[in-house]
Amino acid sequence: MARNATQRRPRGKETTPDRPSGLRLWLRRRRALVRPALQLGLLFAVIGGAVMGVLALDPAGRVQSLVAGTAGFGHSAGLTVRSVTLEGRQHAPLEELRRALGVQRGDPILAFSPQAARERLEAIAWVASAHVERHLPGEILVRITERQPYAIWQHGGIVEVIDRAGRPISERIEEFGLLPWVVGGGANLHAERIVELLRAEPALRDRTEVLVRVGNRRWNLKLRNGTEIRLPEGLEEAALRKLREQQAAIGLLDRPVAVIDLRLPDKMTVQVGAPPTQQPDPNAIQRARSVRG
């Protein structure tokens, strides 16, 4: 009877195997991903080691051969330049842009460096910034931002178009005859202030032929009728306001006078027969006048 009692099992308490934890289940599901990742890492390590070995043995020739081989492979696979799209161009010479890009249809596109092309484009005087993209299999997209013509600068026998900051951007002035004309050494770097002051004085602006920088300190204005206006250093705005008042009162700018001297803040002197100290290039100004009309 005792033996029967020991062999009896309680009802409703049958044994079941232990259930795995959530962590073990997560690891089992991802075990299949671990081996490919290890194999890929090993492959990269082998490639990296090979590249380092090539660099150590021949840091120039073999790497260049590798790059050339890659470009050649791309060419044989049909990865060639099929189109070059240029956006943003208005005045920059097209041939100069093409030379800077250094690529044409049919070239292997993998041999084209967008970074190097961007640097060459931004070395062009007209180009303020450039953005170059390479799109496989065969498209190159170029966007440029040009510097804006602001004035014409004559100095030392040279006549150039400059931007607002005074940077020369072109010697082809024929299509920019309506721009203000500044003359003298350093005039390009100080042109913005006097040009903007003149734009606020339409009656004087429309009569002005050139703005002459004197001693790189102050400005003289040469009007179309030959009158020279001598402005004070640093007080141009007040002097132009006084001139506007005199024009409104007595029509001073319409009178046959040679010089109007405003260099003294509390005095205006009108002279006859004093020639300008500096004249613009008559040939260059004639070319500009032919465009102005």
KOLBA-994755 format. One record per residue (C-alpha): residue number from 1; residue in three letters; x, y, z. Coordinates in Angstrom, 3 decimals, m for minus. Each point is the difference from the previous one (the first is absolute). Example, Ala and Ser with C-alpha at 12.3 -4.5 7.8 and 13.67 -1.06 7.14 Angstrom:
<bados>
+-----+-----+----------+----------+----------+
:   n : res :        X :        Y :        Z :
+-----+-----+----------+----------+----------+
:   1 : ALA :   12.300 :   m4.500 :    7.800 :
:   2 : SER :    1.370 :    3.440 :   m0.660 :
+-----+-----+----------+----------+----------+
</bados>
This chain:
<bados>
+-----+-----+----------+----------+----------+
:   n : res :        X :        Y :        Z :
+-----+-----+----------+----------+----------+
:   1 : MET :    0.000 :    0.000 :    0.000 :
:   2 : ALA :    2.853 :    2.352 :    0.718 :
:   3 : ARG :    1.496 :   m0.810 :   m3.389 :
:   4 : ASN :   m3.273 :    0.868 :   m1.735 :
:   5 : ALA :   m0.101 :    3.284 :    1.855 :
:   6 : THR :    3.474 :    0.955 :   m1.205 :
:   7 : GLN :   m0.907 :   m0.763 :   m3.614 :
:   8 : ARG :   m3.131 :    2.154 :    0.046 :
:   9 : ARG :    0.317 :    3.444 :   m1.704 :
:  10 : PRO :   m2.194 :    2.933 :    0.795 :
:  11 : ARG :   m2.586 :    0.743 :   m2.626 :
:  12 : GLY :    0.199 :    3.272 :   m1.980 :
:  13 : LYS :    3.777 :    0.546 :    0.579 :
:  14 : GLU :    1.590 :   m1.590 :   m3.086 :
:  15 : THR :    3.559 :    1.269 :   m0.635 :
:  16 : THR :    0.761 :    2.224 :   m3.085 :
:  17 : PRO :    3.390 :    1.136 :   m1.447 :
:  18 : ASP :    1.351 :    3.424 :    1.060 :
:  19 : ARG :   m1.126 :    2.956 :   m2.271 :
:  20 : PRO :    2.981 :    1.995 :   m1.469 :
:  21 : SER :    0.383 :    3.637 :    1.074 :
:  22 : GLY :   m0.730 :    2.972 :   m2.284 :
:  23 : LEU :    3.725 :    0.800 :   m0.328 :
:  24 : ARG :    0.817 :   m3.515 :   m1.185 :
:  25 : LEU :   m2.814 :    0.131 :   m2.541 :
:  26 : TRP :    1.311 :    3.381 :   m1.331 :
:  27 : LEU :    3.517 :   m1.420 :   m0.341 :
:  28 : ARG :   m1.258 :   m3.094 :   m1.816 :
:  29 : ARG :   m1.898 :    2.105 :   m2.551 :
:  30 : ARG :    3.062 :    2.126 :   m0.775 :
:  31 : ARG :    2.549 :   m2.784 :   m0.029 :
:  32 : ALA :   m0.454 :   m0.286 :   m3.749 :
:  33 : LEU :    1.039 :    3.647 :   m0.456 :
:  34 : VAL :    3.181 :   m0.197 :    2.023 :
:  35 : ARG :    1.957 :   m2.249 :   m2.341 :
:  36 : PRO :   m0.498 :    2.157 :   m3.183 :
:  37 : ALA :    0.945 :    3.116 :    1.956 :
:  38 : LEU :    3.205 :   m1.650 :    1.196 :
:  39 : GLN :    0.804 :   m1.117 :   m3.514 :
:  40 : LEU :   m0.596 :    3.511 :   m1.380 :
:  41 : GLY :    2.200 :    1.530 :    2.689 :
:  42 : LEU :    2.749 :   m2.491 :   m0.810 :
:  43 : LEU :   m0.266 :    0.911 :   m3.697 :
:  44 : PHE :    0.366 :    3.722 :    0.757 :
:  45 : ALA :    2.979 :   m0.723 :    2.215 :
:  46 : VAL :    1.701 :   m1.946 :   m2.791 :
:  47 : ILE :   m0.683 :    2.775 :   m2.524 :
:  48 : GLY :    1.229 :    2.655 :    2.420 :
:  49 : GLY :    3.157 :   m1.942 :    0.629 :
:  50 : ALA :    0.600 :   m0.349 :   m3.718 :
:  51 : VAL :   m0.448 :    3.730 :   m0.553 :
:  52 : MET :    2.405 :    0.830 :    2.820 :
:  53 : GLY :    2.501 :   m2.399 :   m1.513 :
:  54 : VAL :   m0.261 :    1.707 :   m3.377 :
:  55 : LEU :    0.439 :    3.411 :    1.592 :
:  56 : ALA :    3.070 :   m1.192 :    1.857 :
:  57 : LEU :    1.594 :   m1.514 :   m3.106 :
:  58 : ASP :   m0.883 :    2.725 :   m2.500 :
:  59 : PRO :   m2.003 :    2.988 :    1.354 :
:  60 : ALA :   m0.446 :    1.611 :   m3.420 :
:  61 : GLY :    0.304 :   m2.216 :   m3.026 :
:  62 : ARG :   m2.069 :   m2.994 :    1.031 :
:  63 : VAL :   m2.796 :    2.039 :    1.544 :
:  64 : GLN :   m0.225 :    2.071 :   m3.176 :
:  65 : SER :   m0.048 :   m3.218 :   m2.005 :
:  66 : LEU :   m2.815 :   m1.259 :    2.198 :
:  67 : VAL :   m2.014 :    3.187 :   m0.581 :
:  68 : ALA :    0.692 :   m0.137 :   m3.725 :
:  69 : GLY :   m1.041 :   m3.633 :   m0.045 :
:  70 : THR :   m3.261 :    0.879 :    1.730 :
:  71 : ALA :   m0.702 :    2.753 :   m2.514 :
:  72 : GLY :    0.836 :   m2.352 :   m2.848 :
:  73 : PHE :   m2.349 :   m2.613 :    1.405 :
:  74 : GLY :   m2.751 :    2.614 :    0.195 :
:  75 : HIS :    0.668 :    1.001 :   m3.609 :
:  76 : SER :   m0.196 :   m3.583 :   m1.199 :
:  77 : ALA :   m3.219 :   m0.414 :    1.976 :
:  78 : GLY :   m1.591 :    2.979 :   m1.752 :
:  79 : LEU :    0.497 :    2.530 :    2.841 :
:  80 : THR :    0.934 :    2.955 :   m2.183 :
:  81 : VAL :   m1.013 :    3.652 :    0.061 :
:  82 : ARG :   m3.167 :    0.372 :   m2.042 :
:  83 : SER :   m1.172 :    3.467 :    1.022 :
:  84 : VAL :    1.337 :    3.080 :    1.802 :
:  85 : THR :   m2.629 :    2.417 :    1.335 :
:  86 : LEU :    1.081 :    3.541 :    0.939 :
:  87 : GLU :   m2.269 :    2.266 :    2.059 :
:  88 : GLY :    0.406 :    3.586 :    1.192 :
:  89 : ARG :    2.178 :    1.391 :   m2.790 :
:  90 : GLN :   m0.670 :    3.543 :   m1.225 :
:  91 : HIS :    3.313 :    1.690 :   m0.817 :
:  92 : ALA :    2.807 :   m2.482 :    0.696 :
:  93 : PRO :    1.727 :   m1.046 :   m3.264 :
:  94 : LEU :   m1.317 :   m3.402 :   m1.005 :
:  95 : GLU :    3.330 :   m1.191 :   m1.399 :
:  96 : GLU :    1.738 :    0.874 :    3.255 :
:  97 : LEU :   m2.581 :   m2.000 :    1.932 :
:  98 : ARG :    0.490 :   m2.981 :   m2.292 :
:  99 : ARG :    3.760 :    0.058 :    0.502 :
: 100 : ALA :   m0.456 :    0.150 :    3.765 :
: 101 : LEU :   m2.357 :   m2.989 :   m0.024 :
: 102 : GLY :    2.547 :   m2.003 :   m1.990 :
: 103 : VAL :   m2.492 :   m2.576 :   m1.225 :
: 104 : GLN :   m1.927 :   m0.737 :   m3.158 :
: 105 : ARG :   m2.464 :   m2.564 :   m1.276 :
: 106 : GLY :    1.448 :   m3.467 :   m0.288 :
: 107 : ASP :    2.542 :    0.419 :    2.822 :
: 108 : PRO :   m0.082 :   m2.649 :    2.776 :
: 109 : ILE :   m2.200 :    1.500 :    2.683 :
: 110 : LEU :    1.789 :   m1.796 :    2.851 :
: 111 : ALA :    3.179 :    1.894 :   m0.914 :
: 112 : PHE :   m1.782 :    3.349 :    0.475 :
: 113 : SER :    0.541 :    1.719 :    3.372 :
: 114 : PRO :   m2.854 :    2.366 :    1.014 :
: 115 : GLN :    2.164 :    1.519 :    2.759 :
: 116 : ALA :    2.891 :    0.820 :   m2.339 :
: 117 : ALA :   m2.415 :    1.429 :   m2.589 :
: 118 : ARG :   m1.642 :    2.197 :    2.651 :
: 119 : GLU :    3.368 :    1.421 :    1.040 :
: 120 : ARG :    0.926 :    0.798 :   m3.596 :
: 121 : LEU :   m3.357 :    1.678 :   m0.615 :
: 122 : GLU :    0.296 :    2.183 :    3.092 :
: 123 : ALA :    3.411 :    1.194 :   m1.219 :
: 124 : ILE :   m1.799 :    1.785 :   m2.870 :
: 125 : ALA :   m0.488 :    3.698 :    0.768 :
: 126 : TRP :   m3.693 :   m0.041 :   m0.935 :
: 127 : VAL :   m0.842 :   m2.957 :    2.252 :
: 128 : ALA :   m0.799 :    0.713 :    3.651 :
: 129 : SER :   m0.856 :   m3.629 :    0.820 :
: 130 : ALA :   m0.545 :   m3.286 :   m1.809 :
: 131 : HIS :   m1.731 :   m3.285 :    0.762 :
: 132 : VAL :    0.843 :   m3.095 :   m2.063 :
: 133 : GLU :   m1.820 :   m3.343 :    0.147 :
: 134 : ARG :    0.728 :   m3.304 :   m1.757 :
: 135 : HIS :   m3.003 :   m2.240 :   m0.626 :
: 136 : LEU :    0.556 :   m3.528 :   m1.271 :
: 137 : PRO :   m0.133 :   m1.338 :   m2.572 :
: 138 : GLY :    0.933 :    3.088 :   m2.029 :
: 139 : GLU :   m1.276 :    3.425 :    1.171 :
: 140 : ILE :    1.945 :    2.971 :    1.392 :
: 141 : LEU :   m1.903 :    2.934 :    1.516 :
: 142 : VAL :    1.705 :    3.374 :    0.566 :
: 143 : ARG :   m1.558 :    2.967 :    1.814 :
: 144 : ILE :    1.926 :    3.277 :    0.230 :
: 145 : THR :   m0.699 :    3.292 :    1.734 :
: 146 : GLU :    1.527 :    2.952 :   m1.819 :
: 147 : ARG :    1.370 :    3.209 :    1.427 :
: 148 : GLN :   m2.238 :    2.913 :   m0.930 :
: 149 : PRO :    1.432 :    2.902 :   m2.055 :
: 150 : TYR :   m0.132 :    3.160 :    2.103 :
: 151 : ALA :    2.245 :    2.647 :   m1.573 :
: 152 : ILE :    2.708 :    0.604 :   m2.590 :
: 153 : TRP :    3.448 :    0.756 :    1.411 :
: 154 : GLN :    2.743 :    1.828 :   m1.895 :
: 155 : HIS :    3.510 :   m0.092 :    1.434 :
: 156 : GLY :    3.512 :    0.106 :   m1.459 :
: 157 : GLY :   m1.235 :   m0.311 :   m3.568 :
: 158 : ILE :   m2.200 :   m3.009 :    0.820 :
: 159 : VAL :   m3.795 :    0.039 :   m0.117 :
: 160 : GLU :   m1.872 :   m2.814 :    1.772 :
: 161 : VAL :   m3.441 :   m0.971 :    1.227 :
: 162 : ILE :   m0.044 :   m0.458 :    3.790 :
: 163 : ASP :   m2.498 :   m1.497 :    2.419 :
: 164 : ARG :   m1.441 :    1.714 :    3.069 :
: 165 : ALA :    3.039 :   m0.910 :    2.108 :
: 166 : GLY :    2.337 :    1.524 :   m2.590 :
: 167 : ARG :    1.313 :   m3.277 :   m1.402 :
: 168 : PRO :    0.848 :    0.161 :   m3.731 :
: 169 : ILE :   m2.037 :   m2.524 :   m1.959 :
: 170 : SER :    0.408 :    0.901 :   m3.679 :
: 171 : GLU :    1.721 :    2.350 :   m2.446 :
: 172 : ARG :   m2.886 :   m0.322 :   m2.440 :
: 173 : ILE :   m1.881 :    3.192 :    0.826 :
: 174 : GLU :   m2.066 :    0.456 :   m3.167 :
: 175 : GLU :   m3.194 :   m1.536 :    1.363 :
: 176 : PHE :    0.238 :    1.841 :    3.341 :
: 177 : GLY :   m0.017 :    3.609 :   m1.150 :
: 178 : LEU :   m2.811 :    0.990 :    2.376 :
: 179 : LEU :    2.062 :   m0.787 :    3.086 :
: 180 : PRO :    1.594 :    2.806 :    2.054 :
: 181 : TRP :    3.553 :    0.849 :   m1.081 :
: 182 : VAL :    2.681 :    0.400 :    2.711 :
: 183 : VAL :    3.564 :    1.153 :   m0.643 :
: 184 : GLY :    3.238 :   m0.220 :    1.984 :
: 185 : GLY :    2.051 :   m2.261 :    2.208 :
: 186 : GLY :   m2.096 :   m1.492 :    2.808 :
: 187 : ALA :   m3.235 :    1.308 :   m1.542 :
: 188 : ASN :   m1.294 :   m3.549 :   m0.343 :
: 189 : LEU :    0.193 :   m0.648 :    3.750 :
: 190 : HIS :   m1.875 :    3.190 :    0.904 :
: 191 : ALA :   m2.473 :    0.164 :   m2.878 :
: 192 : GLU :   m2.984 :   m1.521 :    1.792 :
: 193 : ARG :   m0.577 :    2.856 :    2.441 :
: 194 : ILE :    0.159 :    2.843 :   m2.534 :
: 195 : VAL :   m2.036 :   m1.922 :   m2.582 :
: 196 : GLU :   m2.775 :   m0.647 :    2.518 :
: 197 : LEU :    0.006 :    3.661 :    1.075 :
: 198 : LEU :   m0.349 :    1.075 :   m3.626 :
: 199 : ARG :   m2.882 :   m2.390 :   m0.551 :
: 200 : ALA :   m1.850 :    1.887 :    2.721 :
: 201 : GLU :    0.501 :    3.251 :   m1.985 :
: 202 : PRO :   m1.557 :   m0.652 :   m3.428 :
: 203 : ALA :    0.495 :    3.544 :   m1.310 :
: 204 : LEU :    3.746 :   m0.207 :    0.605 :
: 205 : ARG :    0.334 :   m3.684 :   m0.891 :
: 206 : ASP :   m1.436 :    0.495 :   m3.488 :
: 207 : ARG :    2.457 :    2.843 :   m0.677 :
: 208 : THR :    3.109 :   m1.828 :    1.252 :
: 209 : GLU :    2.433 :   m1.425 :   m2.550 :
: 210 : VAL :    2.746 :   m1.373 :    2.270 :
: 211 : LEU :    1.007 :   m0.092 :    3.659 :
: 212 : VAL :    3.699 :    0.750 :    0.545 :
: 213 : ARG :    1.822 :   m1.200 :    3.115 :
: 214 : VAL :    2.535 :    2.662 :    1.052 :
: 215 : GLY :    3.039 :   m1.136 :    1.995 :
: 216 : ASN :   m2.017 :   m3.052 :    1.060 :
: 217 : ARG :   m1.626 :    2.301 :    2.579 :
: 218 : ARG :   m2.976 :    1.779 :   m1.526 :
: 219 : TRP :   m2.108 :    0.355 :   m3.163 :
: 220 : ASN :   m0.451 :    2.430 :   m2.879 :
: 221 : LEU :   m3.055 :   m0.320 :   m2.232 :
: 222 : LYS :    0.377 :    0.810 :   m3.700 :
: 223 : LEU :   m3.348 :    0.955 :   m1.524 :
: 224 : ARG :   m0.979 :   m0.541 :   m3.621 :
: 225 : ASN :    0.151 :    3.745 :   m0.680 :
: 226 : GLY :    3.614 :    0.162 :    1.242 :
: 227 : THR :   m0.655 :    1.389 :    3.479 :
: 228 : GLU :    2.167 :   m1.453 :    2.772 :
: 229 : ILE :   m1.428 :   m0.392 :    3.510 :
: 230 : ARG :    2.565 :   m0.356 :    2.789 :
: 231 : LEU :   m1.361 :   m1.897 :    3.003 :
: 232 : PRO :    1.409 :    0.007 :    3.555 :
: 233 : GLU :    1.636 :   m3.075 :    1.468 :
: 234 : GLY :   m2.504 :   m2.034 :    2.022 :
: 235 : LEU :   m2.753 :    2.653 :   m0.244 :
: 236 : GLU :   m1.341 :   m0.809 :   m3.424 :
: 237 : GLU :   m3.610 :   m0.434 :    1.089 :
: 238 : ALA :   m0.272 :    3.480 :    1.528 :
: 239 : ALA :    1.729 :    1.565 :   m3.026 :
: 240 : LEU :   m2.351 :   m1.672 :   m2.451 :
: 241 : ARG :   m2.979 :    1.141 :    2.043 :
: 242 : LYS :    1.261 :    3.591 :   m0.167 :
: 243 : LEU :    0.464 :   m0.331 :   m3.749 :
: 244 : ARG :   m3.549 :   m1.300 :   m0.363 :
: 245 : GLU :   m1.307 :    3.042 :    1.884 :
: 246 : GLN :    1.928 :    2.381 :   m2.266 :
: 247 : GLN :   m1.272 :   m1.764 :   m3.081 :
: 248 : ALA :   m3.574 :    0.328 :    1.213 :
: 249 : ALA :    0.511 :    3.683 :    0.891 :
: 250 : ILE :    2.012 :    1.388 :   m2.950 :
: 251 : GLY :    0.568 :   m2.898 :   m2.433 :
: 252 : LEU :    3.728 :   m0.018 :    0.726 :
: 253 : LEU :    0.721 :   m3.202 :   m1.915 :
: 254 : ASP :   m1.454 :    1.511 :   m3.189 :
: 255 : ARG :    2.325 :    3.011 :    0.057 :
: 256 : PRO :    3.261 :    0.175 :   m2.000 :
: 257 : VAL :    2.453 :   m0.367 :    2.895 :
: 258 : ALA :    3.272 :   m1.938 :    0.016 :
: 259 : VAL :    0.387 :   m0.931 :    3.678 :
: 260 : ILE :   m2.297 :   m0.215 :    3.007 :
: 261 : ASP :    2.155 :   m0.408 :    3.098 :
: 262 : LEU :   m1.763 :   m1.484 :    3.053 :
: 263 : ARG :    3.066 :   m1.127 :    1.945 :
: 264 : LEU :   m0.634 :    2.504 :    2.809 :
: 265 : PRO :   m3.077 :   m0.989 :    2.023 :
: 266 : ASP :   m1.301 :    3.574 :    0.433 :
: 267 : LYS :    0.948 :    1.410 :   m3.384 :
: 268 : MET :   m0.689 :   m0.555 :   m3.700 :
: 269 : THR :    2.357 :    1.455 :   m2.596 :
: 270 : VAL :   m0.794 :    0.245 :   m3.710 :
: 271 : GLN :    2.987 :    0.400 :   m2.319 :
: 272 : VAL :    0.605 :    0.445 :   m3.693 :
: 273 : GLY :    2.910 :   m1.409 :   m2.016 :
: 274 : ALA :    1.425 :   m2.531 :    2.495 :
: 275 : PRO :    0.487 :   m3.219 :   m2.000 :
: 276 : PRO :   m0.664 :   m3.428 :    1.535 :
: 277 : THR :    3.035 :   m1.653 :    1.553 :
: 278 : GLN :   m0.705 :   m3.353 :   m1.689 :
: 279 : GLN :   m1.864 :   m0.912 :   m3.149 :
: 280 : PRO :   m1.487 :   m3.368 :   m0.949 :
: 281 : ASP :    1.240 :   m1.810 :   m3.076 :
: 282 : PRO :   m1.861 :    1.740 :   m2.869 :
: 283 : ASN :   m0.006 :   m3.125 :   m2.199 :
: 284 : ALA :   m1.378 :   m2.196 :    2.770 :
: 285 : ILE :   m2.669 :    2.494 :    0.968 :
: 286 : GLN :   m1.028 :    0.352 :   m3.634 :
: 287 : ARG :   m0.553 :   m3.752 :   m0.177 :
: 288 : ALA :   m2.186 :    0.190 :    3.116 :
: 289 : ARG :   m1.951 :    2.959 :   m1.387 :
: 290 : SER :   m0.756 :   m1.945 :   m3.155 :
: 291 : VAL :   m1.796 :   m2.547 :    2.179 :
: 292 : ARG :   m1.677 :    2.540 :    2.277 :
: 293 : GLY :   m1.495 :    1.791 :   m3.004 :
+-----+-----+----------+----------+----------+
</bados>
